[in-house]
Amino acid sequence: MTNSGVCSHTGHCWQPTELVITLLSASAREVVRQWISCNRFLDANNEPTLLSTASTEKTGFTALVNQVNCDLAPAVIFNELLRKGIVEQHESGCLLLRRSAYVPDLPYKGDAFAMTEEPEVAPRRRRNDQI
């Protein structure tokens, strides 16, 4: 049972990278999505916070997993994220979501390095199509 309506989302949104989408199970992907989109798990700069692995914290990793789906085992999700290199565990026990796991939702158009839209390409004919 997913509990998606619990937290408010920010105006500045992140999205998971293709790496996350490709490597992770659906449950782990949803945990990452919640981590990068819920105010409760973002800092003052709208970056994903370090999460405590202590089960008693309201803003810890267990709370995040339970918010996504209370039937998920936090240890299983933790091990998957760690094994696939999506998170890093600090000596303090806190988890850091690696920056390679999320990107801005919309391209920034204010400077020369902004992403540009791909030009429209006319559909090509396959080699074996009749003329």
C-alpha positions in Angstrom: 0.0 0.0 0.0 1.6 3.2 -1.1 1.1 6.3 0.9 1.9 9.1 -1.6 -0.3 11.9 -0.2 1.4 12.3 3.1 4.0 14.9 2.4 3.9 18.2 0.5 6.1 18.4 -2.5 8.4 21.3 -3.4 8.1 23.7 -6.3 11.6 22.8 -7.3 11.5 19.1 -8.3 14.1 16.5 -8.9 13.7 13.3 -10.9 15.6 10.1 -10.7 18.4 9.6 -13.2 18.3 6.8 -15.8 20.9 5.0 -13.6 18.3 4.7 -10.8 15.5 3.7 -13.2 17.7 1.0 -14.8 19.3 -0.4 -11.7 16.7 -0.4 -9.0 13.6 -2.4 -8.3 10.3 -0.6 -8.4 10.1 -0.3 -4.6 13.6 1.1 -4.3 12.9 3.6 -7.2 9.8 4.8 -5.3 11.9 5.3 -2.2 14.4 7.4 -4.1 11.5 9.4 -5.8 10.1 10.2 -2.4 13.5 11.1 -1.0 14.0 13.7 -3.7 10.5 15.1 -3.8 9.2 15.3 -0.3 9.8 18.4 1.8 10.3 16.3 4.8 13.4 14.7 3.3 14.9 17.9 1.7 17.1 20.5 3.3 16.8 24.3 3.1 18.4 24.2 -0.4 15.9 21.6 -1.6 18.7 19.0 -1.7 18.0 15.5 -0.3 19.1 15.4 3.3 21.3 12.9 5.1 19.0 10.3 6.6 19.6 8.6 9.9 19.5 4.8 9.9 18.1 4.9 13.4 14.6 3.5 13.3 13.3 6.1 15.8 13.8 9.2 13.7 10.8 10.7 12.0 12.9 11.9 9.2 15.1 8.8 9.0 15.5 6.1 6.4 13.0 3.8 8.0 10.4 6.6 8.1 11.0 7.2 4.4 10.6 3.6 3.4 7.5 3.3 5.6 6.0 6.4 4.0 6.4 4.8 0.6 5.0 1.4 1.6 4.7 0.1 5.2 5.0 -3.5 3.9 8.6 -2.9 2.6 11.5 -4.0 4.7 13.8 -1.0 5.2 16.9 -3.3 5.5 16.1 -4.8 2.1 15.8 -1.4 0.4 18.9 -0.1 2.3 21.0 -3.1 1.1 19.8 -2.7 -2.5 20.6 1.1 -2.6 24.0 0.5 -1.0 24.9 -2.5 -3.1 24.0 -0.6 -6.3 26.0 2.5 -5.3 23.0 4.8 -5.1 23.6 5.8 -1.4 26.8 6.2 0.6 26.9 5.4 4.4 28.9 7.8 6.5 30.8 6.8 9.7 28.0 8.5 11.6 25.5 5.9 10.2 23.7 8.5 8.1 22.9 7.8 4.5 23.7 10.2 1.7 21.9 9.9 -1.6 24.6 10.3 -4.3 24.2 13.2 -6.6 24.3 10.8 -9.6 20.9 9.5 -8.5 18.9 12.6 -9.2 18.7 15.5 -11.7 16.5 18.6 -12.0 13.1 17.9 -13.4 13.1 20.7 -16.0 16.2 21.9 -17.9 17.7 25.2 -16.8 17.5 27.6 -19.7 19.4 30.6 -18.2 22.9 29.9 -19.5 24.8 28.5 -22.4 25.0 25.0 -21.0 21.2 24.6 -20.8 19.7 21.6 -22.5 18.1 22.3 -25.8 15.2 20.6 -27.4 16.1 18.1 -30.1 15.1 19.3 -33.6 12.2 17.6 -35.2 13.4 14.9 -37.5 11.3 13.7 -40.4 10.4 10.0 -40.2 12.8 7.9 -42.2 11.8 5.0 -44.4 13.3 1.6 -43.7 15.5 0.2 -46.3 13.0 -2.4 -47.3 10.1 0.0 -47.6 8.6 0.3 -51.1 9.0 3.6 -52.8 
